[in-house]
Amino acid sequence: MVRIIPMASSIRPSLSSFRFSATSRLGPSPSLRHVPSRRLAFSHLGSVVSQSQSFGTRASRLLGGQSSVTAASTPGNISQASTTATQENILDWVKQDKRRLLHVVYRVGDLDRTIKFYTECLGMKLLRKRDIPEEKYTNAFLGYGPEDSHFVIELTYNYGVDKYDIGTAFGHFGIAVDDIAKTVELIKAKGGKVTREPGPVKGGSTVIAFIEDPDGYKFELLERGPTPEPLCQVMLRVGDLDRSISFYEKAFGMELLRTRDNPEYKYTIAMLGYGPEDKNAVLELTYNYGVTEYDKGNAYAQIAIGTDDVYKTAEAIKLCGGKVTREPGPLPGISTKITACLDPDGWKSVFVDNIDFLKELE
């Protein structure tokens, strides 16, 4: 049985070089904890009064200048119309926001062992490493290019914790390679575990293979031509695919790139992201027929996404039925602004202010 790790040794979703306060750390439990915080004012969204007045003026003009009060211009209806207009403005803003997948965070039991496997077998680069002895954890960032332009992995090692439960909800990471056969042979030579030999995907023509890292995380290798983003997928299982697609399109501003139903094997997938699959990392959501709930374990943590405005982002998430687990605002002691949320299946994401993120990398 996997030991539940106490809060003192839980990982911090450090979002590159900044840290969470003690009340917002990621605990090991599949249900990520949060402490309610003071709701911040959405000052840059606050045009309700002016919109109400504008609505009243338009209604008066439509009535040909009549001064009598009608149902269309009563205070209650004006307030409702203003709220609707504000919601539409926020959701429209989400589509225009400059968003990008920044990194994916998860826990490992031996940091040096994992770094060695990722660099030697998967061709990643160790971008940076940070030890926080007072908090008893170490982070390592790995990927195929600098963090300011690439999707990267953030590994977290908690002192003394050598094993985690991956659960059944997390699927795999995807890596695009030029020559899948050569890559698999290299992984075997280095002692890596190949769980599926190279071959066409079921129901398709893309050549794939599956491997496992030393902690048991699965990686899908996809044979693909040169790409600026080799770390190309994060696959998560969901209980209601239509619900998830709607949420990620509206609240996260992602584009539904494609879906594929495979009735023979009783599953459907949906690819969503902020650009085409051959140039960007994407989220792959998988629905297995009839399965509505999964065990998330305590190994996988979250995805971090860049945004121009964490306040509007949080409001959009609430409007779309998501749960904000950390109200938007600066992290204690530093100016980096973030907000954290859960999707309808309980998957966690953290949104980070784009400008603040670049400052932190400096």
C-alpha positions as CSV (number, residue, x, y, z in Angstrom):
1,M,0.0,0.0,0.0
2,V,1.3,3.4,-0.9
3,R,2.1,5.5,2.1
4,I,0.2,8.8,2.3
5,I,2.7,11.6,2.6
6,P,2.1,14.2,5.4
7,M,1.6,17.8,4.4
8,A,5.1,18.7,5.6
9,S,6.6,16.7,2.7
10,S,4.1,17.4,0.0
11,I,5.3,19.0,-3.2
12,R,5.0,22.6,-4.0
13,P,3.7,23.4,-7.5
14,S,6.5,25.9,-7.7
15,L,5.7,27.3,-11.2
16,S,9.3,27.6,-12.2
17,S,11.2,29.8,-9.6
18,F,8.4,30.8,-7.3
19,R,6.9,29.0,-4.4
20,F,3.4,28.6,-2.9
21,S,2.6,29.5,0.7
22,A,2.0,26.8,3.2
23,T,-1.7,27.0,2.7
24,S,-1.6,26.4,-1.0
25,R,0.9,23.6,-1.3
26,L,0.0,20.5,-3.2
27,G,-0.7,17.7,-0.8
28,P,-0.3,14.0,-1.7
29,S,-4.0,13.3,-1.5
30,P,-5.8,12.8,-4.8
31,S,-8.2,15.5,-3.6
32,L,-5.9,18.6,-3.6
33,R,-6.4,20.8,-0.6
34,H,-6.9,24.5,-0.5
35,V,-7.6,27.2,2.1
36,P,-10.3,29.7,1.2
37,S,-8.8,33.1,0.7
38,R,-10.3,36.6,0.5
39,R,-12.0,37.2,-2.8
40,L,-10.2,39.9,-4.8
41,A,-12.0,42.6,-6.7
42,F,-12.2,42.3,-10.4
43,S,-11.5,46.0,-10.9
44,H,-10.8,45.6,-14.6
45,L,-14.0,43.8,-15.2
46,G,-16.1,46.3,-13.3
47,S,-18.2,48.1,-15.9
48,V,-21.6,46.8,-14.7
49,V,-22.9,50.3,-13.9
50,S,-21.9,51.8,-17.2
51,Q,-23.3,48.8,-19.0
52,S,-26.6,49.1,-17.2
53,Q,-26.9,52.8,-18.1
54,S,-26.0,52.0,-21.7
55,F,-28.6,49.2,-21.8
56,G,-31.3,51.6,-20.4
57,T,-30.4,54.2,-23.1
58,R,-30.7,51.7,-25.9
59,A,-34.0,50.4,-24.5
60,S,-35.4,54.0,-24.4
61,R,-34.3,54.6,-28.0
62,L,-36.0,51.3,-29.1
63,L,-39.2,52.6,-27.6
64,G,-39.1,55.8,-29.6
65,G,-38.3,58.0,-26.7
66,Q,-41.2,57.0,-24.5
67,S,-40.7,57.9,-20.9
68,S,-43.0,55.3,-19.4
69,V,-41.3,52.4,-17.5
70,T,-41.7,49.1,-19.2
71,A,-40.7,45.5,-18.3
72,A,-37.6,45.8,-20.5
73,S,-36.3,48.8,-18.5
74,T,-37.0,47.7,-14.9
75,P,-34.0,47.6,-12.6
76,G,-34.1,43.8,-12.2
77,N,-34.0,43.2,-15.9
78,I,-31.3,45.8,-16.5
79,S,-29.2,44.1,-13.9
80,Q,-29.7,40.7,-15.5
81,A,-28.9,42.0,-18.9
82,S,-25.7,43.6,-17.6
83,T,-24.6,40.4,-15.9
84,T,-25.2,38.5,-19.2
85,A,-23.2,41.0,-21.1
86,T,-20.4,40.8,-18.6
87,Q,-20.3,37.0,-18.9
88,E,-20.2,37.2,-22.6
89,N,-17.4,39.7,-22.5
90,I,-15.3,37.5,-20.2
91,L,-15.8,34.4,-22.2
92,D,-15.0,36.3,-25.4
93,W,-11.9,37.6,-23.8
94,V,-10.8,34.1,-23.0
95,K,-10.6,33.3,-26.7
96,Q,-8.4,36.3,-27.3
97,D,-6.1,35.7,-24.3
98,K,-2.5,34.8,-25.0
99,R,-2.3,31.3,-23.5
100,R,0.3,28.6,-23.7
101,L,1.0,25.4,-21.9
102,L,4.0,26.1,-19.6
103,H,4.8,22.9,-17.8
104,V,3.4,19.8,-16.3
105,V,4.2,18.9,-12.7
106,Y,4.5,15.5,-11.1
107,R,6.3,13.6,-8.3
108,V,9.2,11.1,-8.6
109,G,10.9,8.9,-6.1
110,D,14.6,9.3,-7.2
111,L,15.3,12.6,-9.0
112,D,18.8,11.8,-10.2
113,R,17.6,8.4,-11.6
114,T,14.7,10.1,-13.5
115,I,17.0,12.9,-14.8
116,K,19.4,10.3,-16.1
117,F,16.6,8.4,-17.9
118,Y,15.0,11.5,-19.5
119,T,18.3,12.9,-20.7
120,E,20.0,9.7,-21.9
121,C,16.9,7.8,-23.2
122,L,14.5,10.5,-24.3
123,G,17.0,13.2,-25.3
124,M,15.7,15.9,-23.0
125,K,17.9,18.6,-21.5
126,L,18.2,19.4,-17.8
127,L,17.2,23.1,-17.9
128,R,17.6,23.9,-14.2
129,K,17.5,22.4,-10.8
130,R,16.5,23.9,-7.4
131,D,16.8,22.5,-3.9
132,I,14.7,23.9,-1.1
133,P,16.1,22.2,2.1
134,E,14.0,24.2,4.5
135,E,10.9,22.8,2.7
136,K,12.4,19.4,2.1
137,Y,11.9,19.1,-1.6
138,T,13.9,19.5,-4.9
139,N,12.7,20.5,-8.3
140,A,14.2,19.7,-11.7
141,F,13.0,21.2,-15.0
142,L,13.6,19.2,-18.2
143,G,12.5,19.6,-21.8
144,Y,13.6,20.1,-25.4
145,G,14.0,23.9,-25.3
146,P,14.0,26.9,-23.0
147,E,11.0,27.4,-20.7
148,D,10.0,30.8,-22.2
149,S,9.1,29.1,-25.5
150,H,8.6,25.3,-24.8
151,F,6.4,23.1,-22.8
152,V,8.6,21.4,-20.1
153,I,8.4,18.9,-17.3
154,E,8.8,20.0,-13.7
155,L,9.8,17.0,-11.5
156,T,9.4,17.2,-7.7
157,Y,11.3,15.0,-5.3
158,N,10.1,15.2,-1.6
159,Y,12.9,14.2,0.8
160,G,12.5,10.6,1.9
161,V,9.6,9.7,-0.3
162,D,10.5,7.1,-2.9
163,K,7.2,5.9,-4.2
164,Y,3.8,7.3,-5.3
165,D,0.5,6.0,-6.6
166,I,-0.1,7.0,-10.2
167,G,-3.7,5.7,-10.1
168,T,-5.9,4.9,-13.0
169,A,-6.9,8.4,-14.1
170,F,-3.6,9.6,-15.5
171,G,-2.8,8.2,-18.9
172,H,0.6,9.2,-20.4
173,F,2.9,11.8,-21.8
174,G,3.5,12.0,-25.5
175,I,6.9,12.6,-27.2
176,A,7.3,13.0,-31.0
177,V,10.4,11.3,-32.4
178,D,11.9,11.2,-35.9
179,D,12.8,7.5,-35.8
180,I,10.7,5.4,-33.4
181,A,12.6,2.1,-33.9
182,K,15.9,3.7,-33.2
183,T,14.6,5.4,-30.1
184,V,13.1,2.2,-28.8
185,E,16.4,0.4,-29.3
186,L,18.3,3.1,-27.4
187,I,15.8,2.9,-24.5
188,K,16.2,-0.9,-24.4
189,A,20.0,-0.5,-24.4
190,K,19.8,1.8,-21.4
191,G,17.7,-0.6,-19.5
192,G,14.3,1.1,-20.1
193,K,11.0,-0.7,-20.1
194,V,9.2,-1.0,-23.5
195,T,5.5,-1.9,-22.9
196,R,4.4,-1.7,-26.6
197,E,6.7,-2.3,-29.6
198,P,6.6,0.2,-32.5
199,G,3.6,-0.2,-34.7
200,P,0.4,1.5,-36.1
201,V,-2.0,2.8,-33.5
202,K,-5.2,0.8,-33.1
203,G,-7.7,2.2,-35.6
204,G,-5.1,4.5,-37.3
205,S,-1.9,4.7,-39.2
206,T,0.4,6.7,-36.9
207,V,3.3,4.6,-35.7
208,I,3.6,4.6,-31.9
209,A,5.3,2.8,-29.1
210,F,4.9,2.9,-25.3
211,I,7.6,2.9,-22.6
212,E,7.7,3.5,-18.9
213,D,10.1,5.6,-16.9
214,P,11.6,4.4,-13.6
215,D,8.6,5.6,-11.6
216,G,6.1,3.9,-13.9
217,Y,4.9,6.9,-15.8
218,K,3.9,6.0,-19.3
219,F,5.3,7.8,-22.4
220,E,3.8,7.4,-25.8
221,L,6.4,7.8,-28.6
222,L,4.9,9.1,-31.8
223,E,6.8,8.9,-35.1
224,R,6.5,12.4,-36.5
225,G,8.7,14.7,-38.6
226,P,10.7,17.6,-37.1
227,T,8.6,19.6,-34.7
228,P,9.3,22.6,-32.5
229,E,7.6,20.9,-29.6
230,P,8.6,17.2,-29.1
231,L,7.0,17.0,-25.7
232,C,3.6,17.0,-27.4
233,Q,0.9,15.5,-25.2
234,V,-0.6,15.0,-21.8
235,M,-3.3,12.3,-21.7
236,L,-5.9,12.4,-18.9
237,R,-9.0,10.2,-18.5
238,V,-12.4,11.9,-18.0
239,G,-15.9,10.7,-17.1
240,D,-17.9,12.8,-19.5
241,L,-16.1,13.8,-22.7
242,D,-18.7,16.3,-24.0
243,R,-18.7,18.1,-20.6
244,S,-14.9,18.3,-20.6
245,I,-14.6,19.6,-24.1
246,S,-17.1,22.3,-23.4
247,F,-15.3,23.3,-20.2
248,Y,-11.8,23.5,-21.8
249,E,-13.1,25.4,-24.8
250,K,-15.0,28.0,-22.8
251,A,-13.0,28.3,-19.5
252,F,-9.5,27.6,-20.9
253,G,-10.0,29.0,-24.4
254,M,-8.6,25.8,-26.0
255,E,-9.5,24.7,-29.5
256,L,-11.0,21.3,-30.2
257,L,-8.5,20.1,-32.7
258,R,-10.0,16.7,-33.4
259,T,-11.9,13.7,-31.9
260,R,-11.6,10.0,-32.7
261,D,-14.1,7.4,-31.6
262,N,-13.0,3.8,-31.5
263,P,-16.1,1.6,-30.8
264,E,-14.1,-1.6,-31.4
265,Y,-12.0,-0.8,-28.3
266,K,-14.8,1.2,-26.6
267,Y,-13.1,4.6,-26.1
268,T,-13.2,8.1,-27.6
269,I,-10.4,10.7,-27.5
270,A,-10.4,14.5,-28.0
271,M,-7.4,16.6,-28.7
272,L,-7.5,20.2,-27.4
273,G,-4.8,22.9,-27.3
274,Y,-3.7,26.4,-28.3
275,G,-2.4,25.5,-31.7
276,P,-1.9,22.6,-34.2
277,E,-0.6,19.3,-32.8
278,D,2.5,19.3,-35.0
279,K,3.7,22.6,-33.4
280,N,2.2,22.7,-29.9
281,A,1.7,20.6,-26.8
282,V,-1.9,19.4,-26.5
283,L,-4.2,17.9,-24.0
284,E,-5.5,14.5,-24.9
285,L,-8.7,13.6,-23.1
286,T,-9.8,10.0,-23.1
287,Y,-13.3,8.7,-22.4
288,N,-13.7,4.9,-21.9
289,Y,-17.3,3.8,-22.5
290,G,-19.3,3.6,-19.3
291,V,-16.5,4.7,-17.0
292,T,-17.3,8.0,-15.1
293,E,-14.8,7.9,-12.3
294,Y,-11.1,7.1,-11.8
295,D,-8.5,6.9,-9.0
296,K,-6.1,9.9,-9.4
297,G,-3.5,8.6,-7.0
298,N,-1.0,11.1,-5.5
299,A,1.7,11.1,-8.2
300,Y,0.5,13.4,-11.0
301,A,0.0,17.0,-9.9
302,Q,-1.1,19.6,-12.5
303,I,-0.5,21.6,-15.7
304,A,0.5,25.2,-15.6
305,I,-0.8,27.6,-18.3
306,G,0.2,31.2,-19.1
307,T,-2.4,34.0,-19.2
308,D,-2.5,37.8,-19.5
309,D,-4.9,38.1,-16.7
310,V,-5.4,35.7,-13.8
311,Y,-8.4,37.7,-12.5
312,K,-10.5,37.4,-15.6
313,T,-9.3,33.8,-16.0
314,A,-10.7,32.9,-12.5
315,E,-14.0,34.5,-13.3
316,A,-14.3,32.6,-16.6
317,I,-13.6,29.3,-14.8
318,K,-16.4,30.0,-12.3
319,L,-18.8,30.9,-15.0
320,C,-18.1,27.6,-16.7
321,G,-18.6,25.4,-13.6
322,G,-15.0,25.0,-12.6
323,K,-13.8,25.2,-9.0
324,V,-11.2,27.9,-8.2
325,T,-9.0,26.5,-5.4
326,R,-6.8,29.5,-5.1
327,E,-8.3,33.0,-5.7
328,P,-6.3,35.1,-8.2
329,G,-3.6,37.3,-6.8
330,P,0.2,37.6,-6.1
331,L,2.0,34.8,-4.3
332,P,3.1,35.7,-0.8
333,G,6.4,37.5,-0.7
334,I,6.7,37.9,-4.5
335,S,4.7,39.6,-7.2
336,T,3.9,36.6,-9.4
337,K,0.2,36.4,-9.9
338,I,-1.5,33.0,-10.2
339,T,-4.9,31.3,-9.8
340,A,-5.6,27.6,-9.5
341,C,-8.6,25.6,-10.4
342,L,-10.1,22.1,-10.8
343,D,-12.0,21.0,-13.9
344,P,-15.2,19.0,-13.7
345,D,-13.2,15.7,-13.2
346,G,-11.0,17.2,-10.5
347,W,-7.9,17.7,-12.6
348,K,-5.9,20.7,-11.4
349,S,-4.5,23.5,-13.5
350,V,-2.6,26.6,-12.4
351,F,-2.7,29.8,-14.5
352,V,0.3,32.1,-14.3
353,D,0.6,35.7,-15.3
354,N,2.6,35.8,-18.6
355,I,4.7,38.9,-17.7
356,D,5.4,37.7,-14.2
357,F,6.4,34.2,-15.4
358,L,9.1,35.8,-17.7
359,K,10.4,37.9,-14.9
360,E,10.7,34.8,-12.7
361,L,12.7,33.1,-15.4
362,E,15.2,36.0,-15.5
